[in-house]
């Protein structure tokens, strides 16, 4: 029997027994739905982590010279923690020396952070991230300005009481009025608003637009850090290769300033987005490892269900098999008929599963901040898995059918 | 010179049932020529069903030889027998044995499908076979939409569509009323007149009397073999 004919016949049989068919494909359906949805979400997470999270929070081709890591990966032992606390802080002089040492083009900026309320007239926005930064901070972050401008090297050097606000903070303080030139108070010190940064959106549902940035030497220095101390020196290179060079140079300068012997470990940290991405990579690979197991379980269950349904079908259609044999069907004809039927059944189940999985991924994108991304390979895989499960599950019932004795089969009631 | 189409030589068939051995056929010798119309009779247990199964290549003998249209089929295996059934034999059963979910046309197409004939040619031949048994206007009906006589006609069309060497009928009128039986026997008579070789198992004497030769089995042996004068 030609293949196309066999599939048409199989679809007819499946359609004529909708109820039974839908029960029998439920396992494959669930497995495939799960596969598509989880892969889409993981892919989405992946893109999100690399593009939004790492990009927005840490920046591409960027590293931070810090006392100890900001983004901790996994568990930190007490000892490690204690060692970190014993490390010397990063001083203005350290940051300046490192910033002056680079042989590749880089942008650098001090950065120190604390939290405080921001007040404008009668309105107060509480617990805002206050950053003391250098003038290259904005270029380094790649930010565009909604209103106004960044602070100038001049303002940075003298520690002028000017401030650049995040989009949401400005919106809440001024409620649509022009923010430029207005005076806000942070810890009772007045600062003149000179710019508002374009909205940066959010990461994992947390707004990235609630910050106020003032020159590092402005009065914010009194509460962001002890005297002459910075949290970190931000360095952005133009290329990944330059980044590597810059990191080596920064490390060399710091080691020599700290007087470390070759055997001694660094008592400072050079942190990149790689570290965070590595962490995500680990989570991702664990999930990706667990996924085949979970999908396999549901497919095996689905396969067993299909096998049972097919055995029932063979029993029910014994007479049909007898008739077909009497008319000249060979073993392989009968075998193929039932294999095609179970493969078609499973593939139809997989197809519905793909649709549902895509729908689920779409729903997640629409209702949460997670952008699901459909991986084309997962669809191809799902189709092959479906057909494969169908064939594997159909083998035994089909061979039982093929071996039936025509004399007995045709007399079967 | 008559052309022998079926030749059985010392054919035996035994079934082992638990400890007992049942001798269904105990050494049957028989020759049937092309264009004969043979009725096989005998009481139940005489071995006529077993003989039908073997002649129809659904079963193989324990010992002895069976030559069908020049082929020794008694030692053939499953798939080879399936091909012989497909090419040489057209079955008509008491219970019609049509596929209930398929149209008359599709039922008649089945042997052609297993013969590997392309769909256009298949449709043409099946349509022609149905027209030949007077069902040209019922081709797309399912068996449950047809009367008993019409169903048996579909079965006859299916049996003939591959132009087999023999038409093998097993109690073809067993499930039909007398008027319809007569109708079906009329069809058989016409087919025989057109040159079709027919072997028919029946236990009804008046049905058997339509045949030109009557073979009676008893206890697994040929009991009598009568050739009627030209009917």
Interface residues (C-beta under 8 A of the other chain):
Chain A: X1 X2 X5 X12 X13 X16 X319 X320 X322 X323 X324 X325 X326 X327 X328 X329 X330 X331 X332 X333 X406 X407 X410
Chain B: X53 X56 X58 X59 X78 X79 X82 X83 X85 X86 X87 X91 X93 X97 X98 X99 X101 X110 X111 X113 X114 X115 X119 X158 X162
